[in-house]
């Protein structure tokens, strides 16, 4: 499954176009390697996503083409969710 589609289906990022923009800006890594929107993800991969002042690291548990809102969080396990202190 493509990275941008996984981010949308799992609801880590709300819209696929936004997921594409974030990955094209170099703010997502898969297993420590910078990823593009078209990069394929698989079960067991570790994603690190930088959202402004937050860095979220998740492990992919399962892949689904579509999912309901209640089941979306089951597609991944959050490993780390940390804030980056602002620099002046």
N, C-alpha and C positions, 0 to 999 in steps of 0.2 A: 504494500500500500504506500502511496506517496505521502511524504511528510506533511504537506499542506492539508491533505484530506484527513489524515489521522488527527491533526490538531483541531480541525473543525468537528469531526465526528465525536471525538472525546471531550469536546467543549473546553479544551484548554485555551483556545482562541475562538471567538464567536463566529467569525466569517472567514471563508477560505481565502478571499482576496487579501484580507489582513494577515493571515497566516503566511501567504506568499511574500508579502512585503517584509514582514519581520524576518523571515528566513533569508531573503535576498539581501537584507542589511547586515547579515552575518551575526545575528543575535541568537542563533540556535546551533548547538553542537549535538552530534550523535556519537556516543562512546568517545568523546574528546576530540572529534574531527568536525570542523565547520561544515554545515550542511546547507544545501539549496532546497527549494520547495519540491523539486522533482526527485529528491533522494528517496530511495525505498527504505522503509522501516520494517523491522520484524520483531516478533516477540522476544523479550530479553534485552532489547536495546535500551540504553540509558540516554534520555534527552535532557539537555540543559537549556532552558529558555530564559533570556534576560528581558524582563518587563520593566523598563525605566529603572527604579530604585530597588527592584526585587529580582532575585535569581531563583528559579524553581527547577529542581532536578527530579525527574520522574523515571520510573522503569515501566516499560510497556509490558502489560500482562496478557492482553488479547487484542486481536484485530477484528473489527466488524465493519461492514460496508455502511450500515445504518444502525442507529441505536436510539433508544428513548432517553429522555433527560435523566430519569432516575437511574438508568443503567450505565450512563456515560462514565461516571467516576470509577467504575469497575474495570475500565480498560487500562488503567495505569495505577501504580502505587507511588505516592509522593515520598521521595527519599529525603529531600532537603527543600526548605522554603525559607530563604534568608533575605534580609534587607541589606542593601549596600549603603553605607553612610555617605551622605552628600559631601562633595569636595568643593571647597571655595577657592 
